[in-house]
Amino acid sequence: MDTATPAVTVALHDGASVIASSGQVDARRHGELLLPAVDRVFAEAGVKLDAVTGVVVGVGPGPYTGLRVGLVTAATFGSALSVPVHGLCTLDGLAYAAGQDGLEGPFAVATDARRKEVYWARYEDARTRTGDPAVDRPADIAEALAGLPVVGQGAVLYPDAFPDARGPEHVAAGALAALAAERLAAGQELLEPRPLYLRRPDAQVPKNYKVVTPK
């Protein structure tokens, strides 16, 4: 599952392929949409929750509130079912999906970070990220990414900075699950399911805030 972008996306993977998936784009309703999406996926696959042997969740980068919805839900399932919970960079899932669609590297991935910024990373190919994800204004990285295809909503939102926009626009849990299954089968360790925020949340305590407590 992934809620790091406006897409609320869930998939069920049997270790070889995706057997059911669901995705909706709504930046403000992650909490409302995620569990119904989980129910739809299990109903479509014809299996029950106790069939799950592991959970993979996108760790971002992404906005604070939406990202937490997926991470907390994944942790809850892992605890209730006593199964491992693995993290995976959301940008890696987008890069992998672009590779499945036929895009060959090098290229970049950019998602909407709000505040007129993008979360982004550069890739040598669909499976190989070069460097850590970052958050920047599109104009500040346009020269560094000049000539590269850029995958994701960030490229669509800022065509002046990223003229060669490519799909997919949003991450899909099926690609995230397939990449995780591939890496696990190869004996690679996945990330801890901890949020990759890259910056402080929008909601902050005002400056000069005075705490008033009774004596």
KOLZA-320466 format. One line per 3 residues: number of its first residue (from 1); their letters; for each residue z negated, y, x negated of N, C-alpha, C. Coordinates in Angstrom, 1 decimal. Layout:
! KOLZA-320466
NUM = a = Z:Y:X:Z:Y:X:Z:Y:X | ...
***
This chain:
! KOLZA-320466
1 = mdt = 0.0:-1.2:-0.8:0.0:0.0:0.0:0.0:1.2:-0.9 | 0.5:2.3:-0.3:0.5:3.6:-1.1:0.5:4.8:-0.1 | -0.4:5.7:-0.4:-0.5:6.9:0.4:-0.6:8.2:-0.5
4 = atp = 0.0:8.1:-1.7:0.0:9.2:-2.6:1.0:10.2:-2.3 | 2.0:9.9:-1.5:3.1:10.9:-1.1:3.0:11.0:0.4 | 3.9:11.8:1.0:3.9:11.9:2.5:4.2:10.5:3.1
7 = avt = 4.7:9.6:2.4:5.0:8.3:3.0:3.7:7.4:3.0 | 3.5:6.8:4.2:2.4:5.9:4.4:3.1:4.5:4.4 | 3.0:3.7:3.4:3.8:2.5:3.2:3.0:1.3:2.9
10 = val = 3.3:0.2:3.5:2.6:-1.1:3.4:3.6:-2.2:3.3 | 3.3:-3.2:2.5:4.2:-4.3:2.4:3.4:-5.6:2.1 | 3.9:-6.7:2.5:3.3:-8.0:2.2:4.3:-8.8:1.3
13 = hdg = 3.8:-9.3:0.2:4.7:-9.9:-0.8:4.1:-11.3:-1.1 | 5.0:-12.3:-1.2:4.5:-13.7:-1.4:4.6:-14.1:-2.8 | 4.8:-13.2:-3.8:4.9:-13.5:-5.2:6.3:-13.7:-5.6
16 = asv = 7.2:-13.8:-4.7:8.6:-14.0:-5.0:9.5:-12.9:-4.3 | 9.1:-12.5:-3.1:9.8:-11.4:-2.4:9.0:-10.8:-1.4 | 9.4:-9.6:-0.8:8.8:-9.0:0.2:9.1:-9.7:1.5
19 = ias = 8.0:-10.0:2.3:8.3:-10.7:3.6:8.0:-9.9:4.8 | 7.5:-8.7:4.6:7.3:-7.7:5.7:6.9:-6.4:5.1 | 7.4:-5.3:5.8:7.0:-4.0:5.2:7.1:-2.9:6.4
22 = sgq = 6.4:-1.8:6.1:6.4:-0.7:7.1:6.2:0.6:6.3 | 6.9:1.6:6.8:6.8:2.9:6.1:7.1:4.0:7.1 | 6.2:5.0:7.1:6.3:6.2:7.9:6.1:7.5:7.0
25 = vda = 6.8:8.5:7.3:6.6:9.8:6.5:5.9:10.8:7.4 | 4.7:11.1:7.0:3.9:12.1:7.7:2.8:12.5:6.8 | 2.9:13.7:6.2:2.0:14.2:5.1:0.6:14.4:5.6
28 = rrh = 0.4:14.5:7.0:-1.0:14.9:7.5:-1.7:13.8:8.3 | -1.1:12.6:8.3:-1.7:11.5:9.2:-1.9:10.2:8.4 | -2.2:10.3:7.1:-2.4:9.0:6.4:-3.5:8.2:7.0
31 = gel = -4.6:8.8:7.3:-5.7:8.0:7.8:-5.4:7.4:9.2 | -4.6:8.0:10.0:-4.3:7.5:11.3:-3.2:6.4:11.2 | -2.3:6.5:10.3:-1.2:5.6:10.2:-1.4:4.3:9.4
34 = llp = -2.3:4.4:8.4:-2.3:3.2:7.5:-2.7:1.9:8.1 | -3.8:1.9:8.8:-4.3:0.6:9.4:-3.3:0.0:10.4 | -2.8:0.8:11.3:-1.8:0.3:12.2:-0.6:-0.3:11.5
37 = avd = -0.2:0.4:10.4:0.9:-0.2:9.6:0.6:-1.5:9.0 | -0.7:-1.7:8.5:-1.1:-3.0:8.0:-1.0:-4.0:9.1 | -1.5:-3.7:10.3:-1.4:-4.6:11.5:0.1:-5.0:11.8
40 = rvf = 1.0:-4.1:11.7:2.4:-4.4:12.0:3.0:-5.3:10.9 | 2.6:-5.1:9.7:3.1:-6.0:8.6:2.6:-7.4:8.8 | 1.4:-7.6:9.1:0.9:-8.9:9.3:1.5:-9.6:10.6
43 = aea = 1.7:-8.8:11.6:2.3:-9.4:12.8:3.8:-9.8:12.5 | 4.5:-8.9:11.8:5.9:-9.2:11.5:6.0:-10.5:10.6 | 5.0:-10.6:9.7:5.0:-11.8:8.8:4.5:-13.1:9.4
46 = gvk = 3.7:-12.9:10.5:3.2:-14.0:11.2:2.0:-14.7:10.4 | 1.3:-13.9:9.6:0.2:-14.4:8.9:-1.1:-13.6:9.2 | -2.2:-14.1:8.8:-3.5:-13.3:9.1:-4.0:-12.8:7.8
49 = lda = -5.0:-11.9:7.9:-5.5:-11.2:6.8:-6.1:-12.1:5.7 | -6.7:-13.2:6.1:-7.3:-14.1:5.2:-6.3:-14.8:4.3 | -5.0:-14.6:4.5:-4.0:-15.2:3.6:-3.8:-14.4:2.4
52 = vtg = -4.3:-13.2:2.3:-4.2:-12.3:1.2:-5.0:-12.8:0.0 | -4.3:-12.8:-1.2:-4.9:-13.2:-2.4:-5.1:-12.1:-3.4 | -4.6:-10.9:-3.1:-4.7:-9.7:-3.9:-4.1:-8.5:-3.3
55 = vvv = -4.6:-7.3:-3.7:-4.2:-6.1:-3.1:-3.6:-5.2:-4.3 | -2.5:-4.6:-4.0:-2.0:-3.6:-5.0:-1.9:-2.2:-4.3 | -2.4:-1.2:-4.9:-2.4:0.1:-4.3:-1.9:1.2:-5.3
58 = gvg = -1.1:2.1:-4.8:-0.6:3.2:-5.6:-1.7:4.2:-5.9 | -1.9:4.5:-7.2:-3.0:5.3:-7.7:-2.5:6.8:-7.8 | -1.3:7.1:-7.5:-0.8:8.4:-7.6:0.0:8.6:-8.9
61 = pgp = 0.2:9.8:-9.3:-0.5:11.0:-8.9:-0.1:11.5:-7.5 | -1.1:12.1:-6.9:-0.9:12.6:-5.5:-2.0:13.5:-5.1 | -1.8:14.2:-3.9:-2.8:15.1:-3.4:-4.1:14.4:-3.1
64 = ytg = -5.2:15.1:-3.2:-6.5:14.5:-3.1:-6.8:13.6:-1.9 | -6.6:14.2:-0.7:-7.0:13.6:0.5:-6.1:12.4:0.8 | -4.8:12.5:0.8:-3.9:11.4:1.1:-4.1:10.2:0.2
67 = lrv = -4.3:10.5:-1.1:-4.4:9.5:-2.1:-5.7:8.7:-1.8 | -6.7:9.3:-1.4:-8.0:8.6:-1.2:-7.9:7.6:-0.1 | -7.1:7.9:0.9:-7.0:7.0:2.1:-6.6:5.6:1.6
70 = glv = -5.5:5.5:0.9:-5.0:4.3:0.4:-6.0:3.6:-0.5 | -6.6:4.3:-1.5:-7.5:3.7:-2.4:-8.8:3.2:-1.8 | -9.3:3.9:-0.9:-10.5:3.4:-0.2:-10.2:2.2:0.7
73 = taa = -9.1:2.3:1.4:-8.7:1.1:2.2:-8.5:-0.1:1.4 | -7.8:0.0:0.3:-7.5:-1.1:-0.6:-8.8:-1.7:-1.2 | -9.8:-0.8:-1.5:-11.1:-1.3:-2.0:-11.8:-2.0:-1.0
76 = tfg = -11.7:-1.5:0.3:-12.4:-2.2:1.4:-11.9:-3.6:1.6 | -10.6:-3.7:1.6:-10.0:-5.0:1.8:-10.4:-5.9:0.7 | -10.3:-5.4:-0.6:-10.7:-6.3:-1.7:-12.1:-6.8:-1.6
79 = sal = -13.0:-5.9:-1.2:-14.4:-6.3:-1.0:-14.6:-7.3:0.1 | -14.0:-7.0:1.2:-14.2:-7.9:2.4:-13.6:-9.3:2.2 | -12.5:-9.4:1.4:-11.8:-10.6:1.2:-12.1:-11.3:-0.1
82 = svp = -12.9:-10.6:-1.0:-13.2:-11.1:-2.3:-12.0:-11.4:-3.1 | -11.1:-10.4:-3.1:-9.8:-10.6:-3.9:-9.7:-9.4:-4.8 | -8.9:-9.6:-5.9:-8.7:-8.5:-6.8:-7.9:-7.3:-6.2
85 = vhg = -8.2:-6.1:-6.7:-7.4:-4.9:-6.3:-6.8:-4.3:-7.5 | -5.5:-4.2:-7.5:-4.8:-3.7:-8.7:-4.2:-2.3:-8.4 | -4.2:-1.4:-9.4:-3.6:-0.1:-9.3:-2.3:-0.1:-10.0
88 = lct = -1.4:0.7:-9.4:-0.1:0.9:-10.0:0.3:2.4:-9.9 | 0.9:3.0:-10.9:1.3:4.4:-10.8:2.4:4.5:-9.7 | 2.2:5.4:-8.8:3.2:5.6:-7.7:4.6:6.0:-8.2
91 = ldg = 4.6:6.8:-9.3:5.9:7.1:-9.9:6.6:5.9:-10.4 | 5.9:4.9:-11.0:6.5:3.7:-11.5:7.2:2.9:-10.3 | 6.5:2.9:-9.2:7.1:2.3:-8.0:8.4:2.9:-7.6
94 = lay = 8.5:4.2:-7.6:9.7:4.9:-7.3:10.8:4.6:-8.3 | 10.4:4.6:-9.6:11.4:4.3:-10.6:12.0:2.9:-10.5 | 11.1:2.0:-10.2:11.5:0.6:-10.0:12.5:0.5:-8.8
97 = aag = 12.2:1.2:-7.7:13.0:1.1:-6.5:14.4:1.7:-6.9 | 14.4:2.8:-7.7:15.7:3.4:-8.1:16.5:2.4:-8.9 | 15.8:1.7:-9.7:16.5:0.6:-10.5:17.1:-0.5:-9.6
100 = qdg = 16.4:-0.8:-8.6:16.9:-1.8:-7.6:18.1:-1.3:-6.9 | 18.2:0.0:-6.7:19.3:0.6:-6.1:20.5:0.8:-7.0 | 20.3:0.4:-8.3:21.4:0.5:-9.2:21.4:1.6:-10.3
103 = leg = 20.3:2.4:-10.2:20.2:3.5:-11.2:19.8:3.0:-12.5 | 20.5:3.4:-13.6:20.2:3.0:-14.9:19.7:4.2:-15.7 | 18.8:3.9:-16.7:18.1:5.0:-17.4:19.0:5.6:-18.5
106 = pfa = 18.5:6.6:-19.1:17.2:7.3:-18.8:17.3:8.2:-17.5 | 16.2:8.5:-16.9:16.1:9.3:-15.8:14.6:9.8:-15.6 | 14.4:10.6:-14.6:13.0:11.1:-14.3:12.7:10.9:-12.9
109 = vat = 11.4:10.9:-12.6:10.9:10.8:-11.2:10.1:12.0:-10.9 | 10.2:12.6:-9.8:9.4:13.8:-9.4:9.1:13.8:-7.9 | 7.8:13.9:-7.6:7.3:13.9:-6.2:6.7:15.3:-6.0
112 = dar = 6.5:15.6:-4.7:6.0:16.9:-4.3:4.5:17.0:-4.6 | 4.1:18.0:-5.4:2.7:18.2:-5.7:2.1:19.3:-5.0 | 2.9:19.9:-4.0:2.5:21.2:-3.3:2.3:22.3:-4.4
115 = rke = 1.8:23.4:-3.9:1.6:24.6:-4.7:2.9:24.9:-5.6 | 4.0:24.6:-5.1:5.3:24.8:-5.7:5.4:24.1:-7.1 | 4.8:22.9:-7.1:4.7:22.1:-8.3:5.2:20.7:-8.0
118 = vyw = 5.5:19.9:-9.0:5.9:18.5:-8.9:5.1:17.6:-9.8 | 4.8:16.4:-9.4:4.3:15.4:-10.2:5.5:14.7:-10.8 | 5.5:14.4:-12.1:6.8:13.9:-12.7:6.5:13.0:-13.9
121 = ary = 7.5:12.2:-14.2:7.4:11.4:-15.5:8.9:11.1:-15.8 | 9.1:10.8:-17.1:10.4:10.5:-17.6:10.4:8.9:-17.9 | 11.6:8.3:-17.6:11.7:6.9:-17.8:12.9:6.5:-18.7
124 = eda = 12.7:5.5:-19.5:13.8:5.0:-20.3:14.7:4.1:-19.5 | 14.1:3.4:-18.6:14.8:2.6:-17.6:13.8:2.4:-16.4 | 14.2:1.6:-15.4:13.5:1.4:-14.2:12.1:0.8:-14.4
127 = rtr = 11.9:0.2:-15.6:10.6:-0.5:-15.8:9.8:0.2:-16.9 | 10.4:1.2:-17.6:9.7:1.7:-18.8:9.5:3.2:-18.7 | 8.3:3.6:-18.5:7.9:5.0:-18.5:7.7:5.5:-19.9
130 = tgd = 8.1:6.7:-20.3:7.9:7.2:-21.6:7.0:8.4:-21.5 | 5.7:8.2:-21.8:4.7:9.2:-21.6:3.9:9.2:-20.3 | 2.9:10.0:-20.2:2.1:10.0:-19.1:2.6:10.9:-18.0
133 = pav = 2.3:10.6:-16.7:2.7:11.5:-15.6:2.0:12.9:-15.9 | 2.7:13.9:-15.3:2.2:15.3:-15.5:2.5:16.1:-14.2 | 1.9:17.3:-14.1:2.2:18.2:-13.0:2.6:19.5:-13.5
136 = drp = 3.7:20.0:-13.1:4.3:21.3:-13.6:5.1:22.0:-12.5 | 5.4:23.2:-12.7:6.4:23.9:-11.9:7.8:23.5:-12.3 | 8.6:23.3:-11.3:10.0:22.8:-11.6:10.7:23.6:-12.7
139 = adi = 10.6:24.9:-12.6:11.3:25.7:-13.5:10.9:25.5:-15.0 | 9.6:25.1:-15.1:9.1:25.0:-16.5:9.5:23.7:-17.1 | 10.0:22.7:-16.3:10.5:21.5:-16.9:12.0:21.2:-16.7
142 = aea = 12.7:22.2:-16.1:14.1:22.0:-15.8:14.9:21.8:-17.1 | 14.6:22.6:-18.1:15.3:22.5:-19.4:15.1:21.1:-20.0 | 13.8:20.7:-20.0:13.5:19.4:-20.6:14.2:18.2:-20.0
145 = lag = 14.5:18.3:-18.7:15.1:17.3:-17.9:16.6:17.5:-17.6 | 17.1:18.5:-18.2:18.5:18.9:-18.0:19.4:17.7:-18.3 | 20.4:17.4:-17.4:21.3:16.3:-17.6:20.8:15.0:-17.1
148 = lpv = 19.5:14.9:-16.7:19.0:13.6:-16.3:19.0:13.5:-14.7 | 19.3:12.4:-14.2:19.1:12.2:-12.7:17.6:12.3:-12.5 | 17.2:12.8:-11.3:15.8:12.9:-11.0:15.6:12.3:-9.6
151 = vgq = 14.7:11.3:-9.6:14.5:10.5:-8.4:13.3:11.1:-7.6 | 13.3:11.1:-6.3:12.2:11.5:-5.5:12.3:12.8:-4.8 | 11.3:13.1:-3.9:11.3:14.2:-3.1:11.2:15.5:-3.9
154 = gav = 10.6:15.5:-5.1:10.6:16.7:-5.9:11.9:17.2:-6.3 | 12.9:16.3:-6.5:14.2:16.7:-6.8:14.9:17.3:-5.6 | 14.7:16.8:-4.5:15.3:17.3:-3.2:14.8:18.7:-2.9
157 = lyp = 13.5:18.9:-3.1:12.9:20.2:-2.8:13.3:21.3:-3.7 | 13.6:21.0:-4.9:13.9:22.0:-5.9:15.3:21.7:-6.6 | 16.4:21.9:-5.8:17.7:21.5:-6.4:18.2:22.4:-7.5
160 = daf = 17.7:23.7:-7.6:18.0:24.5:-8.7:17.5:24.0:-10.0 | 16.4:23.4:-10.0:15.8:22.9:-11.2:16.3:21.5:-11.5 | 16.6:20.7:-10.4:17.0:19.3:-10.6:18.3:19.1:-9.8
163 = pda = 19.4:19.5:-10.3:20.6:19.4:-9.6:21.2:18.0:-9.3 | 20.7:17.0:-10.1:21.2:15.6:-9.9:20.1:14.8:-9.3 | 19.9:15.1:-8.0:18.8:14.4:-7.2:19.3:13.0:-6.8
166 = rgp = 18.4:12.0:-6.9:18.8:10.6:-6.6:17.7:10.0:-5.7 | 18.1:9.0:-4.9:17.1:8.3:-4.1:16.5:7.2:-4.8 | 15.4:6.6:-4.2:14.8:7.0:-2.9:14.0:8.2:-3.0
169 = ehv = 13.8:8.9:-1.9:13.1:10.1:-1.8:11.6:9.8:-1.8 | 11.2:8.8:-1.2:9.7:8.4:-1.1:9.5:7.0:-1.6 | 8.3:6.7:-2.0:7.9:5.4:-2.5:7.9:4.4:-1.4
172 = aag = 8.2:3.2:-1.6:8.1:2.1:-0.7:7.2:1.0:-1.2 | 6.2:0.5:-0.4:5.3:-0.4:-0.9:5.9:-1.7:-1.3 | 7.1:-2.1:-0.8:7.8:-3.3:-1.2:8.1:-3.2:-2.6
175 = ala = 8.6:-2.1:-3.1:9.0:-1.9:-4.5:7.7:-1.9:-5.4 | 6.7:-1.3:-4.9:5.4:-1.3:-5.6:4.9:-2.8:-5.8 | 4.9:-3.6:-4.7:4.5:-4.9:-4.8:5.3:-5.8:-5.7
178 = ala = 6.7:-5.6:-5.6:7.6:-6.4:-6.4:7.3:-6.1:-7.9 | 7.1:-4.8:-8.3:6.9:-4.5:-9.7:5.5:-5.1:-10.1 | 4.5:-5.0:-9.3:3.2:-5.6:-9.6:3.3:-7.1:-9.8
181 = aer = 4.0:-7.8:-8.9:4.2:-9.2:-9.0:4.9:-9.6:-10.3 | 5.9:-8.8:-10.7:6.6:-9.0:-11.9:5.7:-8.9:-13.1 | 5.0:-7.8:-13.2:4.1:-7.6:-14.3:3.0:-8.6:-14.4
184 = laa = 2.4:-9.0:-13.3:1.3:-10.0:-13.3:1.9:-11.3:-13.7 | 3.1:-11.7:-13.3:3.7:-12.9:-13.7:4.0:-13.0:-15.2 | 4.2:-11.8:-15.8:4.4:-11.7:-17.2:3.1:-11.6:-18.0
187 = gqe = 2.0:-11.6:-17.3:0.7:-11.6:-18.0:0.3:-10.2:-18.4 | 0.9:-9.2:-17.8:0.5:-7.8:-18.1:-0.7:-7.4:-17.2 | -1.5:-6.5:-17.8:-2.6:-6.0:-17.0:-2.2:-4.8:-16.2
190 = lle = -2.6:-4.7:-15.0:-2.3:-3.5:-14.2:-3.5:-2.5:-14.3 | -3.3:-1.3:-13.7:-4.3:-0.3:-13.8:-5.5:-0.6:-12.9 | -6.6:0.0:-13.2:-7.8:0.0:-12.3:-7.4:0.8:-11.1
193 = prp = -7.9:0.5:-9.9:-7.6:1.2:-8.7:-8.4:2.5:-8.6 | -8.1:3.4:-9.5:-8.8:4.7:-9.6:-7.7:5.8:-9.4 | -8.1:6.9:-8.7:-7.1:7.9:-8.4:-6.6:8.7:-9.6
196 = lyl = -5.3:9.0:-9.7:-4.7:9.8:-10.7:-4.4:11.1:-10.1 | -5.3:12.1:-10.2:-5.2:13.4:-9.5:-4.4:14.4:-10.3 | -4.6:14.5:-11.6:-4.0:15.4:-12.5:-4.5:16.9:-12.4
199 = rrp = -5.2:17.2:-11.3:-5.7:18.5:-11.1:-6.8:18.4:-10.1 | -7.6:19.6:-10.0:-8.7:19.6:-9.0:-8.2:19.7:-7.6 | -9.0:19.2:-6.6:-8.6:19.3:-5.2:-8.5:20.7:-4.7
202 = daq = -7.7:20.9:-3.6:-7.5:22.2:-3.1:-8.8:22.9:-2.6 | -9.7:22.0:-2.0:-11.0:22.5:-1.5:-12.0:22.7:-2.6 | -12.5:23.9:-2.9:-13.4:24.1:-3.9:-14.5:25.0:-3.4
205 = vpk = -15.7:24.9:-4.1:-16.8:25.8:-3.8:-16.5:27.2:-4.2 | -16.6:28.2:-3.3:-16.3:29.6:-3.6:-17.2:30.0:-4.8 | -16.6:31.0:-5.6:-17.4:31.6:-6.7:-18.5:32.4:-6.1
208 = nyk = -19.6:32.4:-6.9:-20.8:33.2:-6.6:-21.5:32.6:-5.3 | -21.2:31.3:-5.1:-21.8:30.7:-3.9:-23.3:30.5:-4.0 | -24.0:31.0:-3.0:-25.5:30.9:-3.1:-26.0:29.8:-2.2
211 = vvt = -26.8:28.9:-2.8:-27.5:27.9:-2.0:-28.7:28.4:-1.4 | -28.9:28.3:-0.1:-30.1:28.7:0.6:-30.8:27.5:1.1 | -32.0:27.3:0.6:-32.8:26.1:1.0:-34.2:26.6:1.4
214 = pk = -34.8:26.0:2.4:-36.1:26.4:2.9:-37.2:26.1:1.8 | -38.1:27.0:1.7:-39.2:26.8:0.7:-40.3:25.9:1.4
***
